[in-house]
Amino acid sequence: MDFDASEKNFSILVCVAAFVVFWAVWTALTWEAPIEARLRALRTRRVKTRTDQPTVTRPSTKTTSLGLMRKIADRLNLLRGAAADQTTRKLRQAGFLSRDASVVYVFAKLALPLALGFLMIILTSVTDILDVPDNFIAPVCIGGVLLGFVLPELYIKNITTKRREILTQVLPEGLDLLTICVEAGLSIDAAFRRVSREMTSSMPELAAEFEMTATELTYLPDRQQALENMSERSDSPAIAALVNALRQTEKYGTPLAGSLRILSQEFRQTRQSKAEEKGARMPALMTVPLMVFILPTLITVLIAPAIMSAFSLT
């Protein structure tokens, strides 16, 4: 029995010694200097970064076109001075807040008259698609050039008017949400941001305006300037009244929730009165179509049988 135990212990020692010898030989064969290991890891990282780097794509057609427009506008000094600032202000009131909006607008105002003028020349003189007498070819071409000057202004004016009307119409609902957020303890910039997230799908114009105002209230050093920018961008008397209420709240410490609730009620009453006014004007507006289209038909239907009977008797 003692012999068997000693033989078993000897076998265990042989196995452990074999494992130690194998580990020592493997370590000696696979050992690498630390500097070489770091260099190999660095080479591997460089190769991986090079393979993961996105391929260089060609600039898009939109980027190339904007670059060409900007280059032409800079060459002609169309983006400098008081006129450029007025153009930027006008585009902001229309809802175009991008930096490239002024470039596109100035280029359209420059290129559209030339394009319409050449188009009228081609249609009237070269191809004769428009049958215009020779005496009227020059006035038609000049009219095309003038129309090219006027179209961008009319488009921006129309967009600005529609945006102002939309902001005035949906502002009471936005003020109700602002009141709820303020009463819940949010600051005015956090309330603007929260309401803008809630109104993104239902009222995108007011949501974008509130989001921009919240961003400016957070990053601009002067909060009053952020409120003035909101009033200037909207160009709406209702937004101007909201800005005045916010200024008075910050200056005198009056309760903000109560002011917002009163403004919401006033704007909602104003909207209701405008709807009632439009409804009251409908009878007067329907008088002319009634006299022009309905009354002659009714008179004809009533008198035609008598006239036909009279002719048949004669």
Secondary structure as GFF3:
##gff-version 3
##sequence-region A 1 314
A	DSSP	alpha_helix	2	30	.	.	.	ID=ss1
A	DSSP	alpha_helix	34	52	.	.	.	ID=ss2
A	DSSP	alpha_helix	61	75	.	.	.	ID=ss3
A	DSSP	alpha_helix	82	93	.	.	.	ID=ss4
A	DSSP	alpha_helix	100	121	.	.	.	ID=ss5
A	DSSP	pi_helix	122	126	.	.	.	ID=ss6
A	DSSP	three_ten_helix	134	136	.	.	.	ID=ss7
A	DSSP	alpha_helix	137	183	.	.	.	ID=ss8
A	DSSP	alpha_helix	188	198	.	.	.	ID=ss9
A	DSSP	alpha_helix	204	219	.	.	.	ID=ss10
A	DSSP	alpha_helix	223	234	.	.	.	ID=ss11
A	DSSP	alpha_helix	237	252	.	.	.	ID=ss12
A	DSSP	alpha_helix	256	289	.	.	.	ID=ss13
A	DSSP	pi_helix	290	294	.	.	.	ID=ss14
A	DSSP	alpha_helix	295	313	.	.	.	ID=ss15
###
